Structure formats: C-alpha cells, structure tokens
Amino acid sequence: MLSAREVYEHVRGHLLTQRAVSEDENGSCRLRGDDGRKCAIGSLIRDDLYCSDIEGVGIAYYQNSRDGALLRALLASGVDIYNEHIVKLLMELEELHDNTHVDEWPQLLAALGRRHAVI
C-alpha cells in the first residue's frame, strides 16, 4: 500500500505537471476528463481499473463507508482507503483540485503537505 507521503507526492507531481482541471464538457470535475486529464483521485487509479461507473461521487461521500466502486478501485490501485489519515488527505486533495485555481496549486499543495506532515 502507498504511504500518505507517496499518495501526496504522486498527486502533487501529477497536478503540477498537468496544470489543468479534469472536467467534462459541462465543467463538472471528473476522475478522468477530456484530453486524458485526471483529477487528484483519478490519478491514483490504475488505468486497467478505471471505468465510468466510478464517476460522479467524490471521495468525501465515502468518508463513513467501507465499500463502493471508487473505493474498490483505489484499494486495488494500492491506496489504503481504510486508513483515516489517507482518507482525509484524499479529501483535501480532491477539494484542492475541484475548488481552487490552478495557479494557486503550488502554494496550496505545499501547505497541505505540511499540514499532513508528508513533506
């Protein structure tokens, strides 16, 4: 399983390289969007485990759940969705991707990393 630091580093690297929000034609955030883009959570899901059935529900929805298609895809991709610290980290990474401007990402990701003690 990936450590919290590995999850953070993976998502941080992905978002800062992509420098774009993953969304559909209506502007809704997607795990996998147009032009091959991936959101923070979507970047953690192995390509062979992705399917459109896991779209539409954010990670926060699963905060108190132990099962669901998205959780199963993350778990099979090496993300310990039963670790409370990692789930909180995922929720903040999702929030950052979905609700902040791309130009703010470097500073916000650094602050998030410090807050979660992964940098």
Buried (B, 14 or more C-beta within 10 A) or exposed (E): EBEBBBBBBBBBEBBEEBEEBBBEEEEEBBBBBEEEBBBBBBBBBEEEBBEEEBBEBBBBEBEEEEEBBBBEBBBEBBBBBEBEBBBBBBBBBBBBBBEBEEEEBEEBBEEBBEEBEBB
